[in-house]
């Protein structure tokens, strides 16, 4: 791909992450299988991985995020979720690859061009549940509220915002949190959450390329999941990316050295490192 930086906008990061799902799926010991990921990622997805510093070797947090979210989604469905509202769904093909009940309603929401791209590349595939595609610019609050109102009353409702919040400003996340609670009347909210420490860690590694591509990392609240409390949400589960990477045997490069250094850290710092990045299930109060 001729572009000096193949990332043009936030939507392109979906192709980047899809390559990581494809890489994991190609492994003989894969912890999940996404047979559609390579097709959906396309040439641009591979170009992004090739352009990012240590692009291929840094697949582990995305792989861990995918696997853990798969587990939590399936559990929420078992616990009674009837509708999944997948906001900024990108190239997420879970409705096609997870063993979901046929009666489940899956709302796949993203920008019109992303929805068109996904539908075009998945036209020959059959989802496991009922899928409704919604083309909407979620940055426009009136449009977003219309989508959420459509989802309300079709619950119990599980909302997914995988890979979305980190690209938003704090005030936008606050608006979304309030709307998901008050308008969508969601019971669960599944997302990934960064910390200020993670944003600082990524500042030199990935952030320059992302800023050039109009997709800078922004949101990493110092208060962690407490950020969502004023909007009616409480932490039901926090899965540390680091801890889960060890459980799933998908650790960072030189993880052995990080483990050794952790033994020398004070307890407060070890706890802070565990919550540096994670997958979070929030529950409405």
C-alpha positions in Angstrom: 0.0 0.0 0.0 1.5 3.3 -1.2 0.4 5.4 1.8 3.2 6.4 4.1 0.8 6.0 7.0 -2.0 3.5 6.1 -4.2 4.8 9.0 -6.5 7.4 7.7 -9.0 7.6 10.5 -10.3 5.7 13.6 -12.3 3.3 11.4 -9.1 1.9 9.9 -8.0 0.6 13.3 -10.7 -2.0 12.9 -8.7 -3.5 10.0 -5.6 -3.4 12.1 -7.2 -5.4 15.0 -8.7 -7.8 12.5 -5.2 -8.8 11.4 -4.4 -9.8 15.0 -7.5 -12.0 15.1 -6.4 -13.6 11.9 -3.0 -14.2 13.2 -4.4 -15.9 16.3 -6.8 -17.9 14.2 -3.9 -19.2 12.1 -2.2 -20.7 15.2 -2.6 -24.5 15.8 -3.2 -23.7 19.5 -5.6 -20.7 18.8 -7.7 -19.7 21.7 -10.4 -18.5 19.4 -11.2 -18.8 15.7 -12.2 -16.0 13.5 -12.4 -17.4 9.9 -13.5 -14.0 8.5 -10.8 -11.8 10.0 -8.3 -12.0 7.2 -10.9 -11.3 4.6 -12.3 -8.3 6.5 -8.8 -6.9 7.4 -7.8 -6.7 3.7 -4.6 -5.2 2.5 -4.9 -2.1 4.6 -5.1 -4.1 7.8 -1.9 -5.8 7.1 -0.2 -2.6 6.0 -1.1 -1.0 9.3 0.4 -3.9 11.3 3.5 -3.6 9.1 3.7 0.1 9.6 3.3 0.1 13.4 6.4 -0.2 15.6 6.6 -3.9 16.7 3.3 -4.3 15.0 3.2 -8.1 14.8 4.8 -8.8 18.1 2.3 -6.6 20.0 -0.8 -8.6 19.0 -1.2 -10.0 22.5 -3.4 -7.3 24.1 -5.9 -7.4 21.2 -6.0 -11.2 21.2 -6.5 -11.3 25.0 -9.2 -8.6 24.7 -11.0 -10.6 22.0 -10.9 -13.9 24.0 -12.0 -12.4 27.3 -14.9 -10.5 25.7 -16.0 -13.6 23.9 -16.2 -15.3 27.3 -18.1 -12.5 28.9 -20.6 -12.1 26.1 -21.5 -15.8 26.1 -22.0 -15.6 29.9 -24.2 -12.6 29.7 -26.3 -14.3 27.1 -26.6 -17.3 29.3 -27.6 -14.9 32.2 -30.5 -13.5 30.1 -29.3 -10.9 27.6 -31.8 -10.9 24.8 -30.2 -8.0 22.7 -26.6 -7.0 22.1 -26.0 -3.4 21.0 -22.5 -3.4 19.4 -21.5 0.3 19.1 -18.7 1.2 16.6 -18.8 -2.5 15.7 -16.2 -2.2 13.0 -15.3 -5.6 11.7 -16.5 -7.6 14.6 -18.0 -10.9 13.3 -19.0 -12.4 16.7 -22.6 -12.8 15.5 -21.2 -15.1 12.8 -18.6 -17.0 14.8 -19.8 -17.4 18.3 -22.4 -20.1 19.3 -25.2 -17.7 20.0 -28.9 -18.6 20.2 -30.9 -17.9 17.1 -33.4 -15.8 19.2 -30.7 -13.3 20.2 -30.9 -9.9 18.5 -27.6 -8.3 17.6 -27.5 -4.7 16.6 -24.4 -3.9 14.5 -23.9 -0.1 14.6 -21.2 1.9 12.8 -20.6 4.6 10.2 -22.4 4.0 6.9 -19.2 3.2 5.0 -18.1 0.7 7.6 -21.4 -1.0 7.7 -21.4 -1.2 3.9 -17.9 -2.6 3.8 -18.8 -5.3 6.4 -22.0 -6.3 4.7 -20.3 -6.5 1.3 -17.6 -8.8 2.6 -19.9 -10.9 4.7 -22.8 -11.2 2.1 -22.2 -14.9 1.6 -22.2 -15.8 5.3 -25.1 -16.6 7.7 -25.1 -15.3 11.2 -26.0 -17.5 14.2 -28.5 -15.0 15.5 -30.7 -12.2 14.2 -28.5 -9.3 13.0 -29.8 -5.8 12.4 -27.3 -3.4 10.7 -27.6 0.3 11.7 -25.6 2.9 9.8 -25.1 5.9 12.1 -22.6 8.5 13.1 -22.4 8.0 16.8 -20.5 11.3 17.2 -23.8 13.1 16.6 -25.6 12.9 19.9 -29.1 13.2 18.4 -28.4 10.3 16.1 -26.8 8.3 18.9 -29.8 8.9 21.1 -32.1 7.7 18.3 -30.1 4.4 18.1 -30.2 3.9 21.8 -33.9 4.6 22.0 -34.4 2.0 19.3 -32.5 -0.6 21.4 -34.3 0.3 24.7 -37.1 -2.0 25.7 -35.6 -4.9 23.7 -33.6 -6.2 26.6 -32.2 -7.3 28.8 -29.6 -5.4 26.9 -25.8 -5.9 26.7 -23.9 -3.0 25.2 -20.4 -3.5 23.7 -17.9 -0.7 23.0 -14.8 -2.6 22.1 -11.9 -0.5 21.2 -14.0 2.7 21.2 -13.6 4.7 24.4 -9.8 5.2 24.2 -10.4 7.4 21.1 -12.9 9.6 22.8 -12.6 12.7 25.0 -13.7 12.4 28.6 -16.8 14.5 28.1 -17.9 12.3 25.2 -17.5 9.2 27.3 -19.5 10.8 30.1 -22.4 11.6 27.6 -22.3 8.1 26.3 -22.3 6.6 29.8 -25.4 8.7 30.7 -27.2 7.8 27.5 -26.5 4.1 27.8 -28.0 4.1 31.3 -30.9 6.5 30.9 -31.9 6.0 27.2 -30.8 2.5 26.2 -31.7 1.2 29.7 -28.9 -1.3 29.3 -28.2 -3.8 32.0 -24.6 -4.6 31.1 -21.9 -2.6 29.4 -18.8 -4.4 28.2 -15.8 -2.3 27.2 -12.0 -2.1 27.4 -10.4 0.6 29.6 -7.0 2.2 29.5 -5.2 4.1 32.3 -3.0 7.2 32.3 0.0 4.9 32.7 -0.9 3.0 29.6 -1.5 6.1 27.5 1.9 7.3 28.7 3.5 4.0 27.8 2.0 4.1 24.3 2.9 7.7 23.7 6.2 6.9 22.0 5.3 3.5 20.6 2.0 3.8 18.8 0.6 7.3 19.4 2.6 9.1 16.8 1.3 6.9 14.0 -2.2 7.1 15.3 -2.1 10.9 15.6 -0.9 11.2 12.0 -3.9 9.0 11.1 -6.4 11.2 12.9 -6.9 8.4 15.5 -5.1 9.6 18.7 -5.5 7.8 22.0 -7.3 10.1 24.5 -9.3 8.4 27.2 -7.6 6.8 30.2 -9.3 8.0 33.4 -7.2 8.2 36.5 -10.1 7.1 38.6 -10.6 3.9 36.6 -14.1 2.4 36.6 -15.1 4.9 39.3 -15.4 7.4 36.3 -18.7 5.7 35.4 -20.3 5.8 38.8 -22.0 9.2 38.5 -23.8 8.0 35.5 -25.4 4.9 37.1 -22.7 2.3 36.5 -20.8 0.0 38.8 -17.9 -2.3 38.2 -19.2 -5.9 38.0 -15.9 -7.4 36.7 -12.5 -6.2 35.9 -10.2 -8.5 33.9 -6.6 -7.3 33.9 -5.0 -7.5 30.4 -1.8 -8.6 32.1 -3.3 -11.2 34.3 -5.5 -12.6 31.5 -2.5 -12.8 29.2 -0.8 -15.1 31.6 -3.9 -17.2 32.0 -4.4 -17.5 28.2 -0.6 -17.9 27.5 -0.6 -14.9 25.2 1.9 -12.7 27.0 3.9 -9.6 26.0 7.4 -9.9 24.6 9.9 -10.3 27.4 7.1 -11.1 29.9 9.5 -13.0 32.0 11.5 -9.8 32.6 8.3 -7.9 33.6 7.4 -10.7 36.0 10.8 -10.4 37.6 10.6 -6.7 37.9 7.1 -7.0 39.5 8.6 -9.0 42.4 10.7 -6.0 43.2 7.9 -3.4 43.1 6.0 -2.2 46.2 2.4 -3.6 46.6 0.8 -0.3 45.6 2.7 -0.2 42.3 2.0 -3.9 41.5 -1.8 -3.3 42.0 -1.6 -0.2 39.8 0.2 -2.2 37.1 -2.5 -4.9 37.2 -5.1 -2.3 36.4 -3.0 -0.6 33.8 -5.3 -2.0 31.1 -8.3 -4.3 31.3 -11.6 -5.6 30.0 -14.5 -4.2 32.1 -18.1 -5.4 32.6 -20.2 -2.6 34.1 -23.7 -3.2 35.5 -26.4 -0.6 35.7 -27.5 0.4 39.2 
